Amino acid sequence: MKTRTVSVREGENVGPVDWSHELAKDMPQIWREAEQSPQNYTFCAYPFSERRIYKICMYDGWPYWKPMPAVLYEGPLGSEWAHFNSYGVHKNSIQPREPRTAAGSLD
């Protein structure tokens, strides 16, 4: 008799964005730059919701449960994932981060 254990990793970063993926191939160059240095960019899926980006990668979590290009960003209650095809996400959702002064800075 043989017994084996199989580990299945779901709901996590599974590596860099596959820019040939159907959802990623038409994204502007700024998205690729933001993947390399997310701290220099902000994410805005809805008007007036500029958020800090933590990571841009392939994510295999809800609702697809297979690797899909996604952005991990600072949400109002903690970090949140948005797939490239999520509601409100568009080609201009990523913008360069504006330098902030010491007063009122979140950094």
N, C-alpha and C positions, 0 to 999 in steps of 0.2 A: 504494500500500500504506500502511496505517495501523498504527502500533504504539502501545500504551498500557500504562501501568503502573498497577496498582490496589493501594493499600495497604489491608490488612485488619488491624484492631486487635483482638487477642484476648488475654484474660487480664489485663484491667486495669480500673481504675475508669472507668466510662463516664458518671458523673454522679450527681446526687442521687437518692435513693430515690424511686421512683414509688409513692406511698402508696396508689394505687388498684390496684396489682398484687395479684393473688390471694394471694400469700404475705405481703404487708405490710398489707393493708387492715384486718385485725383486731388488729394489734399495739397495745399500750397507748401512751398519749401519751408516756411516758418514753422510748420508742424514738425518737420524733421529736425530743425534746429532746436526746437523746444524739447524734443525727446532727449537730445544730448545734454542740455543744461536747463532743466525745467524751472530752476530758481530765478531765471532771467525773464520769465514770461508769466502771463496771467491767462486764466480761462474764464470765458463768459458765455454761458449757454442762454442766458436770458438777460434782458436789459437791466442795467444797474446791479449786476451781481458779479463783479470782478473778483475772482478767487485765485488763491495761490495754487500752483500746480505742484504736486508731489512726484508724479511719475506718469509717463506715457509709454505704454507697452501692450503686449498681447495679454489679455485677461480672459480666463476661462470660467467666469462666474455667471451668476444669474443675469439674464434669463436664458442665455444660449447654452451654457455649460460646455462650450468648446472655445478654443482660442479665437478671440476677436479683438481688433484694435480698440483701445480704450484709454481714457484719461482718468487718473486718480487726482482729485482736487480737494481743496479745503471747503467743506460744506458748513452749513450753520450748526450742525450737531456733530461734527467730526468729519472724517474723510469720506468721500463718496466717489463711486465709479460712474463714468458716462461713456458709453460706447460711441464710436464715431457716427453712428446712425441714430443716436438717441434724439428724442424730441428736443428741439431748441438748439442742437449743436449744428454749426454751419462752418463754412471755410474760414470765416473771420472770427471764430470763437477764441482763437489764440492771438494775443497781442504782446508786444514787448512790454515788460514791466517798467513802469515809471519809477524813477528814483524818488524816495520819500525823505522828507526832512525828519529830524529827530522828534519834533513835536507831532504827536498823533501817529507815529510809526508803529506798525505791527511787528517789525523785526527787532 
